[in-house]
Amino acid sequence: MDACRPGAAFASQGRDRGSSVSRTGLTVGDVIRVPEGGHLPGVGELKLYVAEIVSRTVGAGHVWVEVHGHEVKEDRTLRIRRRYARIRADLAEVLPARGR
């Protein structure tokens, strides 16, 4: 299935594809899990398919990455609505590709 198409189950596109943000480990195509307090705006844990990396900034001693993406639902499909998030890079866990 096509991971970029909202509503489709995601599959890894590989860490060598897309644009990478230096010193953060985040790459377009990654699915990340970020705990509460590690992302803005929002409350609770965030599981997000990274569709675009906008910028990287340093604030309060941490690297923050601004991304656009799609939230990943419990059934591993993507929400249709595109979402903006500011992610604290050191708290983002890149999830393994399905089937690995």
Contacts in CASP RR format, 6 or more apart in sequence:
PFRMAT RR
TARGET T0000
AUTHOR 0000-0000-0000
METHOD contacts of the structure
MODEL  1
MDACRPGAAFASQGRDRGSSVSRTGLTVGDVIRVPEGGHLPGVGELKLYV
AEIVSRTVGAGHVWVEVHGHEVKEDRTLRIRRRYARIRADLAEVLPARGR
1 8 0 8 1.000
1 9 0 8 1.000
1 10 0 8 1.000
1 11 0 8 1.000
2 8 0 8 1.000
3 9 0 8 1.000
3 10 0 8 1.000
3 11 0 8 1.000
3 12 0 8 1.000
3 13 0 8 1.000
3 29 0 8 1.000
3 49 0 8 1.000
3 78 0 8 1.000
4 51 0 8 1.000
5 78 0 8 1.000
6 70 0 8 1.000
6 78 0 8 1.000
6 79 0 8 1.000
6 80 0 8 1.000
6 81 0 8 1.000
6 82 0 8 1.000
7 77 0 8 1.000
7 78 0 8 1.000
7 79 0 8 1.000
7 80 0 8 1.000
8 77 0 8 1.000
8 78 0 8 1.000
9 75 0 8 1.000
9 76 0 8 1.000
9 77 0 8 1.000
9 98 0 8 1.000
10 31 0 8 1.000
10 49 0 8 1.000
10 72 0 8 1.000
10 76 0 8 1.000
10 77 0 8 1.000
10 78 0 8 1.000
10 98 0 8 1.000
11 97 0 8 1.000
11 98 0 8 1.000
12 29 0 8 1.000
12 31 0 8 1.000
12 96 0 8 1.000
12 97 0 8 1.000
12 98 0 8 1.000
12 100 0 8 1.000
13 28 0 8 1.000
13 29 0 8 1.000
14 27 0 8 1.000
14 29 0 8 1.000
14 97 0 8 1.000
15 27 0 8 1.000
15 30 0 8 1.000
15 94 0 8 1.000
17 27 0 8 1.000
17 28 0 8 1.000
17 29 0 8 1.000
18 27 0 8 1.000
18 28 0 8 1.000
18 29 0 8 1.000
19 27 0 8 1.000
19 28 0 8 1.000
19 53 0 8 1.000
20 26 0 8 1.000
20 27 0 8 1.000
20 28 0 8 1.000
20 53 0 8 1.000
21 27 0 8 1.000
21 53 0 8 1.000
21 56 0 8 1.000
21 65 0 8 1.000
21 89 0 8 1.000
22 56 0 8 1.000
23 56 0 8 1.000
23 63 0 8 1.000
23 89 0 8 1.000
24 56 0 8 1.000
24 63 0 8 1.000
24 65 0 8 1.000
24 89 0 8 1.000
24 92 0 8 1.000
25 89 0 8 1.000
25 94 0 8 1.000
26 32 0 8 1.000
26 50 0 8 1.000
26 53 0 8 1.000
26 65 0 8 1.000
26 67 0 8 1.000
26 87 0 8 1.000
26 89 0 8 1.000
26 92 0 8 1.000
26 94 0 8 1.000
27 50 0 8 1.000
27 53 0 8 1.000
28 50 0 8 1.000
28 51 0 8 1.000
28 52 0 8 1.000
28 53 0 8 1.000
29 49 0 8 1.000
29 50 0 8 1.000
29 51 0 8 1.000
30 49 0 8 1.000
30 50 0 8 1.000
30 94 0 8 1.000
30 95 0 8 1.000
31 47 0 8 1.000
31 48 0 8 1.000
31 49 0 8 1.000
31 50 0 8 1.000
31 72 0 8 1.000
31 94 0 8 1.000
31 95 0 8 1.000
32 46 0 8 1.000
32 47 0 8 1.000
32 48 0 8 1.000
32 50 0 8 1.000
32 87 0 8 1.000
32 92 0 8 1.000
32 93 0 8 1.000
32 94 0 8 1.000
32 95 0 8 1.000
33 45 0 8 1.000
33 46 0 8 1.000
33 47 0 8 1.000
33 92 0 8 1.000
33 93 0 8 1.000
33 95 0 8 1.000
34 45 0 8 1.000
34 46 0 8 1.000
34 47 0 8 1.000
34 48 0 8 1.000
34 85 0 8 1.000
34 87 0 8 1.000
34 88 0 8 1.000
34 91 0 8 1.000
34 92 0 8 1.000
34 93 0 8 1.000
35 44 0 8 1.000
35 45 0 8 1.000
35 91 0 8 1.000
36 43 0 8 1.000
36 44 0 8 1.000
36 45 0 8 1.000
37 44 0 8 1.000
37 88 0 8 1.000
37 91 0 8 1.000
38 87 0 8 1.000
38 88 0 8 1.000
38 91 0 8 1.000
38 92 0 8 1.000
39 46 0 8 1.000
39 85 0 8 1.000
39 86 0 8 1.000
39 87 0 8 1.000
39 88 0 8 1.000
40 85 0 8 1.000
40 86 0 8 1.000
41 85 0 8 1.000
41 86 0 8 1.000
46 71 0 8 1.000
46 85 0 8 1.000
46 87 0 8 1.000
47 71 0 8 1.000
47 72 0 8 1.000
47 95 0 8 1.000
48 67 0 8 1.000
48 69 0 8 1.000
48 70 0 8 1.000
48 71 0 8 1.000
48 72 0 8 1.000
48 83 0 8 1.000
48 85 0 8 1.000
48 87 0 8 1.000
49 69 0 8 1.000
49 70 0 8 1.000
49 71 0 8 1.000
49 72 0 8 1.000
49 78 0 8 1.000
50 67 0 8 1.000
50 69 0 8 1.000
51 67 0 8 1.000
51 68 0 8 1.000
51 69 0 8 1.000
51 70 0 8 1.000
51 82 0 8 1.000
52 67 0 8 1.000
52 68 0 8 1.000
52 69 0 8 1.000
53 65 0 8 1.000
53 66 0 8 1.000
53 67 0 8 1.000
54 66 0 8 1.000
54 67 0 8 1.000
54 68 0 8 1.000
55 65 0 8 1.000
55 66 0 8 1.000
56 63 0 8 1.000
56 64 0 8 1.000
56 65 0 8 1.000
56 66 0 8 1.000
56 89 0 8 1.000
57 63 0 8 1.000
57 64 0 8 1.000
57 66 0 8 1.000
58 64 0 8 1.000
62 88 0 8 1.000
62 89 0 8 1.000
62 90 0 8 1.000
63 88 0 8 1.000
63 89 0 8 1.000
63 90 0 8 1.000
64 86 0 8 1.000
64 87 0 8 1.000
64 88 0 8 1.000
64 89 0 8 1.000
65 86 0 8 1.000
65 87 0 8 1.000
65 89 0 8 1.000
65 92 0 8 1.000
66 84 0 8 1.000
66 85 0 8 1.000
66 86 0 8 1.000
66 87 0 8 1.000
67 84 0 8 1.000
67 85 0 8 1.000
67 86 0 8 1.000
67 87 0 8 1.000
68 82 0 8 1.000
68 83 0 8 1.000
68 84 0 8 1.000
69 82 0 8 1.000
69 83 0 8 1.000
69 84 0 8 1.000
69 85 0 8 1.000
70 78 0 8 1.000
70 79 0 8 1.000
70 80 0 8 1.000
70 81 0 8 1.000
70 82 0 8 1.000
70 83 0 8 1.000
71 78 0 8 1.000
71 79 0 8 1.000
71 81 0 8 1.000
71 83 0 8 1.000
72 78 0 8 1.000
72 79 0 8 1.000
73 79 0 8 1.000
76 98 0 8 1.000
END
